[in-house]
Amino acid sequence: MSVHSSADKRHVQSLVRRMRNRRVKSQVHTSGRKFLEAIKAKDQETAAACLKSLQAEIDAAKSKGVVKANAASRKKSRMYKLFNKTFAKAE
């Protein structure tokens, strides 16, 4: 038990933020997994749609402060490189 009520409030705030951050990270992870499954199946239309939603979720996570800016850019760059490498020969 803490002595100060402000410490209790900070603890509750940290728990709320932790759950919010976990939800956002989980959404990004799930979108990434769906994108990789579409890449593995060589389905260009689905992969393009998944890539677009993944980019939006990564940008939202970055703007909320859940993911740092460089990490978000790195993830997007890697996904775009994979998409372009996979479907460049198909065209």
C-alpha positions in Angstrom: 0.0 0.0 0.0 1.4 3.4 -0.9 1.6 6.3 1.4 0.5 8.9 -1.1 -2.7 8.9 -3.0 -1.0 10.4 -6.0 1.1 7.2 -6.2 -2.1 5.1 -6.3 -3.4 7.3 -9.1 -0.2 6.9 -11.1 -0.4 3.2 -10.6 -3.9 3.0 -11.9 -3.0 5.2 -14.9 -0.1 3.0 -15.7 -2.3 0.0 -15.7 -4.8 1.6 -18.0 -2.1 2.7 -20.4 -0.5 -0.7 -20.3 -3.8 -2.4 -21.4 -4.4 0.2 -24.1 -0.8 -0.2 -25.4 -1.2 -4.0 -25.4 -4.4 -3.8 -27.4 -2.8 -1.6 -30.0 0.3 -3.7 -30.3 -1.8 -6.8 -30.6 -3.8 -5.3 -33.5 -0.6 -4.4 -35.3 0.8 -7.9 -34.7 -2.4 -9.5 -36.0 -2.5 -7.3 -39.1 1.1 -8.2 -39.8 0.4 -11.9 -39.5 -2.5 -11.6 -41.9 -0.3 -9.7 -44.4 2.4 -12.4 -44.1 -0.2 -15.1 -44.7 -1.4 -13.3 -47.8 2.2 -13.0 -49.0 2.8 -16.7 -48.4 -0.4 -17.5 -50.4 0.8 -15.3 -53.2 -2.5 -13.4 -53.1 -1.6 -9.9 -54.4 -5.1 -8.3 -53.9 -5.4 -9.5 -50.3 -1.8 -8.6 -49.5 -2.3 -5.1 -50.8 -5.4 -4.6 -48.7 -3.7 -6.0 -45.6 -0.6 -3.8 -46.3 -2.8 -0.7 -46.4 -4.5 -1.5 -43.2 -1.2 -2.5 -41.5 0.3 0.8 -42.5 -2.7 2.7 -41.0 -2.5 0.7 -37.8 1.3 1.3 -37.5 0.8 5.0 -38.1 -2.0 5.1 -35.4 0.2 3.3 -32.9 3.0 5.8 -33.7 0.8 8.8 -33.2 -0.5 7.4 -29.8 3.1 6.9 -28.7 2.8 3.1 -28.4 5.5 2.5 -31.1 8.4 4.9 -31.6 8.7 6.7 -34.9 11.9 4.9 -36.1 10.4 1.5 -35.2 7.2 2.3 -37.1 9.2 3.4 -40.2 11.3 0.3 -40.0 8.3 -2.0 -39.9 6.6 -0.2 -42.8 9.7 -0.3 -44.9 10.3 -4.0 -44.3 6.7 -4.8 -45.2 6.8 -2.7 -48.4 10.1 -4.3 -49.4 8.6 -7.8 -48.9 5.5 -6.9 -50.9 7.5 -5.4 -53.8 10.0 -8.2 -53.8 7.2 -10.9 -53.8 5.0 -9.3 -56.5 7.6 -7.6 -58.8 8.1 -10.6 -60.9 4.3 -11.4 -61.1 3.6 -8.2 -63.2 
